[in-house]
Amino acid sequence: MWYKIRIFINTHLVNIFAGGLFVLLAIFLVFPLVMVFLKSFWGDDGFTTTFYQEFFTYNYYYWSFLNTMILGLSTMFILVVVGFCFAYMTTRGPMWLRTPLKICALMPLCAPPYIFSISLITLFGRNGMINNFFGLDFNIYSWTGVIAAQALAFLPLSFMMIENVLNSQNPSLEESASDMGASEMQIIRSITIPLASPGILKAALLVFVMTIAEFGNPAILGGRIPFLAPDTYLMITGEGDFNMASVLSVVLMVPCLIIFVLHNYILKGKGYTTIVGKPTAVDPKEITPVIKTFLLAVITPVVIMVVLCFAVIFIGAFVKIVGVDNTFVWDHMLNMQSNEAIYNSVKLSLMAGLFGAIVGTLLAYVIMRGKFKGRHVMEMMALSGFALPGTVIGVGYIMAFNKPPFLLAGTIWILILNCAFRFLAVGVEAGISKLHQISIEIEEASADLGADFITVFIKVILPIMFSAFVAGFIYTFMTTMMSLSSVIFLVTPGFDLAAVYIYLTAQLGELGLASAATVKMIFIVLVCLASLKLLAKKTGLKSEKK
């Protein structure tokens, strides 16, 4: 009897995994979105379109939607240009400039997006350091401030996507075009940009989604300008109107889905492969002085602003009021409420990272090795959390998990599951990419030698996929530490998270406390990342020795 059960499990374990993972995706990704959609049509008297009628007739909502689209599209356009300039310089520019520019472009990853609001207020506020020094009357609480903060916050997304494709391009294509008399501008326009379009479009999609979903910067710097994400938050916390919050969430979701579909449609059926099994030039040709001057003219102001913003945050953590009263103090750093919030964030991030990495690794395996129908549907479900605004998912979790049989509201589990499934896509895609490089013959050979599926999976597959597991864990850990747009709906009184604490203290004008909490968060994230990399390196060395 036991032998038959073991044979059945060995034969059908992939399908059993697939069934369990499908149920998890359906409950923790699809179900919350369905609840948001249903709530937008369901009032006290049943089905109604009243809430949508209110949205389309009330002038305030029209402007909120229009402003959100303008913010998303303008930030997207700016960061595609700036991200390309940074990526071009770090892949083709002078060697001595590449590493400093790359570090600068990636620095915003180490801090929450809305720290740029805090920095810009300190620099350009009514008593801002730069305003006072130069006698300016610049108003940072405006469109300029919101767009600048969002552009600085999401620069790493654009840079990483575009740099990845520029690094993958075959340098001999550009060299051949140059040998035939084409100028560098012609090469960029007709070869480099068209071949980089997958990365550019992915950068545009991610920047747009993240910009319209992130409400920290618009809420702090927007003044009286309405935006959908902050309005959704205020609709729940201020008015308790879940119906209108759901309508705003659906409206926020629609442009993201349209851009996602357009992105796939534009890339479908087109080839962008430039790396083949033939030797290529070692490095692209040196950039011409004219192009280099233009690129540096775009990059230099951004570098200055990134460095200034982080400098202001670090200084602000150790003085009473940076730029006004620069007396050195320890009070901000020793604040116990912020320390407790950071501890909660680290605990949540570690648990969400571990859970998300396990689910992502298993999901990647069943998608790649499973032979059942619906594998592509599961992959799309896993990616949906990445393509949709965090605000929408946060609202969905409130509605989906606040009563039996899924009563999770008020517990840490609702936060863990929200972050794990929202950021699942990176672990899944990393696992799929890894499995593309692993021949299935390795598993078949192990099976032919008598190993059952569980033995093969534990001793062969998991060690090979360890790097994908670590990638999923690190990404989920970092983004959970910095995330605000979804968790702010789910935190309960008495359980502060660092991201929420920084946002609320910044709104209250306690910039010193917000700066100190940010500095501590950055330090802890860097320490955790260094520890994880050391662990991964030591684990890799041990496995190699064996």
N, C-alpha and C positions, 0 to 999 in steps of 0.2 A: 504493500500500500504506500509506504513512505517513498519507495523507489519510483512509483508511478507519479506521485505528487512532485518529486524532484525533477523528473523528466518533463512534466507539464510546465513547471516554473521555468526550467532551463530553455524550453522551446518558445514560451510566450512571454518571457519577462520584459522584453522591449515593448510589447503591446500593453502589458500591465502598467509599466512606467508611463507610457504614452497616455493611457486612460486616466491615470491619476493626475498627471501634469495638465491634461486638458481640463479636468474638473477645477484644478487650482486657478488656471488662467480664466476660465469662465466665471468663477466666483469673485476673484480679486482684481480682474481687469474689465471684463465685459459687463458683469452685473452692476457695478457702480455707474458705468456710463449709461446703461439702460435705465437705471433709476433716475438719473438726471433728466434724461429725455422724457420719461413718463411723468415726472413731477412737473415739468414745464407745461404739460397738457392736462393736469389733474388738480382740480380745485376741491373745495368743500362739497360741491354738488356733483362731482364726477367730472367727466370729460368736458373740457372747455378750451377755447382759443383766446379767452379774454386777456391772458397774460401777454401773449404775442401781440394782440391788438394794442395793448397799453404800450408795449415796447416801440411799435412802429408809429404810434400817434404822439407819444410824449417826446418833445423836442430834445430834452436832456439826453435821452438814450441814443438818439440819432447822432448827437455830437460826441457822445462817449464812444460809440462804434467807429465813427469817422476818425476821431483822434487816435484811437487804438491802431487802426489800419495805417494812418500816416506815420505813427511812431514805429510800427513794425517794419514798414517798407523803407522808411528813411534810414533807420538803423541798419537794416539789411543791406541797402545800397552802399552806405558808408563803409561797413565792415567787409563787404566783398572787395571793395577797392583797397582799403587799408590792409586787409588780410592778405591779398595778393601781393601788395608791395612788400610786406614783411616776408612772406614766403619766398618771393623772388630773390630778395636780398640774402636770405639765409641759405638758399640753395645755389645761387649763382654769384653772389657778391664776394667782396674781399674776405679771405679766411679769418682775419683778425676781427671782423665785425659780426661774423655769423653767430657765434655763441652768445655774445652780449645781447644781440637783437632777439635771439630765440628765448633767452631767459626773460627778457623784458616782455615779450609777447605772451609768455606763459605765466607770468607773475600773478595776474588776476585769478588764476585757478585756485590759489591758496587762500582766498578770502571770499566772504559772501558778496554777492553782486552789489548790494546796497551800501557797502563801505565807501563806494565812490560818491554817493550822496553826502555822506558825512564829511569826506575830504573836500568836496567842492563847496560845501557850505562854509567850512573853515577857511578856504582860500578865497571864495568869491561872495560870501554872505554879506549881510549888511555891515558887519564888523570884520569882514574877511581880511586875511593877511595881505593878499595882493591888492584888493580894493583900497585898503588903507595906505599901503606903501606907495601906490601910484596915484592915489587920489581919484580912483574910478568910482562910478556909480552903477556898476554892472549888476543886474538882477539875475541871480542864479535860479530863482524860483520861477522858471519859465520853460518854454519848449527847448531852448538851447541847453539848459541844465539837464533836463530829462534825457534828451538824445545823447548828450555827452556822457552822462553816467551809464546809460545802457550800452553805448558803443565801447567804453572802456571795460565794462564788466564782461562782455561777451566776445572781446577780441580773441581770446585763446581758441574758442570754437571755430571761428573763421580761419584763423591761422593754421590750426592743426589739420583741418580738412584739405585746405589748398596746398599746404606744404607736402602733405603725403603724396598727392598726385604729381606735384612738380618733381619730387624726389624719384618717382617711378618712371619718369619720362626718359626716353632714350636720347642722350645728348648728341648722338651722331645725326639725328634729324635736323636739329638746329645748325649743327656744323656744316652739314651738306647744303642747307639753304644759304648759309653765309658764304660758302665757297662759290655758289652760283650767283652771288651779287646782291642778295637780299639784305636790306638794312635790319638792324636789330628790332626796330619798331615793326617792320613788316613781319619779321619772324614771330614776334610776340603776338601780333594780331592774327596771323594766318596759321600758326602752328602751335605755339605754347598755350594760348587761351582755349582754342577749340579742344585740344587734347586734355586740358585740365578741367573741362566743363563738368565731369562727374563730381569732382571735389568742390568746384565753385557752386554748383547747384545744391549739393548737400550742405555746404556752409550757409547758403542763402536760406534753405529750409530750416535748419537748426536755429540760426540767429533769429529768424522771424518768429518761430514758435516760442523760443525762450524770451524774446523781447516782449511779446504781447502777454505772456503769462506772468512775468516777473513784475510784481506790483510794488516792491519796496522802493525803488527809485522814483517811479511816478507818484507814489503816495507822499513821499518826503519832499520832492522837488516840484511836483506838478502844480502846487498852489490851488487855484480854482479850476484848473483844466480837468475835465472828467475823462477817465479811462475805464475800460470794462473790468479789468482785474481788480483794481481797488474798489470799484463800485460793487462787485460781487461780494467781496469781503465785508464791506459795510452793510450790504443788504442782509447778510446773515448775522453779523455781530451787533449791528446797530438796530435793525428793524425786525429781525427774525423772520424775514419773508423768504422762505425756501423756494416758493414758486417763481418769483422774479429772479432769484439767484440762479435757478435752473435755466431760465430763459437766457440770461446773460451768459451762462456757461455754454449753452448750445450755440449761441451766436459766436462766442469765442472759439468754439470748436470747428465751425464750418470753414472759415478761411484756411485753417491749418490743414484740414482734410483736402481742400481744393488744391493747395500748394503741394501737398504730398502726392496726390494723383498726377498733377502736372509734371512734377519732378520725375516720376516713374515713366510717364508717357514720353517725355522729351528724350530720356535716355534709352528707351526700349528699342531694340533692334539695331543700335549703333555700336560700332566697335571703337575702343579707345586703347587697345593693346599696343604698347611700344617696346616692351621688354620681351625679347625672344632669346633663343639659345645660341646667340652669336656674340662675339666680342664687341664691345662698344668703347667709345672714348671714355677716358677716366673721369673727366670733369667738363662741364659746359665751359664755353669761351667766356673770357672776361667781359663784364658789362661795359658798354661805351660810356664816356663821361656825361653825355647829355641825359641818357636814361638813368644813370646813377644819381645825377643831380636831382632829377624829378622824383625818383624814389625816396631819396633822403629828405626832400622837401615835404613829402607826405608823412614819412615815418618820424622824423625828428620831433615835431610837436606832440605826437602821440607818446613817444618815449619820455619826453619831459613831463607830460601830464601823469603817466603811470608812476614814474619815480616820485614826483611831487606828492601824489595822492598817498602812496605808501609811507613816505617820509612824514607827512602830516599825521597819519594814523599812529605811527610809532612815537612821535614827539608828543602827541595829544594824550597818550596813555600815561605820561609821566609828569605832566604839568597841569596846573589848575584849569586854566582856559587858554588853549594854545592861541598865540597871537594877541591875547588881551592881558592875561596874567600868567606869565611863564615861570611862576614859582614851582620848583621841583616838589612833587608829592608822590607818596606811595599808595595813597588811599584808593585810587582807581584800580590799581592792580590787585590790592588786597581785598576788594569787595567780595564778600562771601556769596552773595546771591548770584553773581556772574560765575563764580567758581563752581557752584552747584549746577548751574545751567550747562556749563561746559562738560562737567562730569556726566550729566544725563545724556548729552549729545554724543559723547564718546561711547557710552554704553549702548545707546540706540544704534549708532553707526556700525559698531562691531557686530551686533546681532543681525542687523539688516544686511550688512556686507556678507556675513557668513551664510545666512539663509539664501540670499539672492545668488551668491556664487554657486551654491549646491544646486539650486533649481535651474540656474542658467546652464551649468555643465551637463546636467541630466537632459535638459530640453534640447541642447545642441546635439547630443548623442542620438536621441530618438528621432529627431528631424533628419539627421544624416544617415543613420543606419536602419531606421524603421522602414517597413515595406507596406504600411497601411495608408489608406486614403486620408486626405486632410492634413498631411504634414505641412504643406504650404500655408494652410489656414492657421495652424498652430504658430508658425513663424510670424505671420502677420499679427496675430493676437499678441505675441511677445513684444513686437516692435511698436504696438499701438501706444504703450505708455510713454515711449520716447517721442512720438509724433504729436502728442496731445498736450495742451497746457496743463501744468501742475495744478492750477486753480480748479480746473474742471474735475480732475481726479480727486482732489481734496473734498470738493463739494459732494461728489458721488459717494465717497466713503462715509461721510456724515449720514447720508440718507440710507445707504445700504446696510450699515452695520451698527445701527442704534436700537435695534429690537431683535428678539429671538426670531429665527434660530441662529442668527449671526450677530449676537450682542457682543461687540468688541469696543464700542465707544467707552472712553474713560480708562482704557487699559493701554499698556505700552505696546500690546500686540497690534493694535490698529495702526500705530506709527511704523512698527517694524514691517508689517505686510505692505503698507502703502509705499514705503521707500524701496523695499525689495522688488516689488513688481513694477513700480514706475521706472526703475533704472535697470530692469532685467535685460534690456536689449543689448547692452555692451557685452555682458557675459555670454549671451547666446551667440552673438555674431563672432566673438573671439573664439568660442568653442567650435563653431561651424568652420571658420577659417583654418583652425588647427586640424580638424578632421579631414579637410580637403587635402591636406598634406600627408595624411597617414593612409597607406594602402590597407584595404580591408583584408588583404592576404595575410597580414600579421595576425589578425584575429582568427582567420580560418586555419592558419598553421597551428595555432595554440589549441584550437578545438580538435583538429585532426590528431593531436598528441594526447587527447583525452581530457583536456581541461573543460570544465563546464562553464556556462556563460558568466556566472558570478565570479569565478576565479579569473577568467579572462578580463572581465571589466575592472576588477580590483587591482590585479597585478600587471596588466598590460595597458588598458585604456586610461585609467586614472593617472598613472605616472606621466604618460605622454601628454595628457590634457592639463597637467598641473599649471602650466603658464597661463592658459586660458582661465582657469579657476582664479589664479592670483589677479589677473587683469579685471575680471568681473568683481572680485572682492574690493580691490583698490578703488575702482571707479564708484561702486556703490557706497563705500565708506566715505570717500571725499564728498560726493554729491549730497549724501545724507547729512553730513556735518554742515554743509553750506545752504541746504535747501530751506526755503521759506514758503513758497507759493502754495504748497499742499499741506504741509505740517501745521501751519498757523491755524487751520480750521480744526485740527484734531487734538491739539494740546489741551490739557485740563489744568485748572488752577492748582498750584502746588507742584506742578511738574514742568518747570521751565526748560526750554531748549535754548542753546546759545544763539542760534539764528533769530529766534523770536525775541529773545531778550535784547539783542543788539538793535533790532528793528524798533522795538517799543521804546527803548531808552533814547534812540536817535530822534524819534518823533517827539519825545518830551523835551528835547533840547539838551539832554545829558550826554554831550558829545565826548567828554572825558571817559565816562564809564563805558560808552559804546566803543571807543577806540581801544581801551584797555582789554575789553572782552575780545575784540577782534585780534589784537596782538597775541593774547593767550591762545586763542583758537588756531591761529596760523602756526604758532610754535608747536602745539600739540599735534596738528595735522602733519607737519614736517617730521616730527619725531616718530609718529606712527608709521608714516610712509618709509622712513629710513629703516625702521625695525622690520617692516614687512619685506623690504628689498633684501635686507641682510638675511632674513629667514629663508626667502626664496633662493638666494644664492647658496646658502649652506645646504639647503635641501637638495639643490641641483648638484652640488659637488658630491654629496653623499651618494646620490643615485648614480652618478657617473662612475664613482669608485666601485660600486657594486657591479 
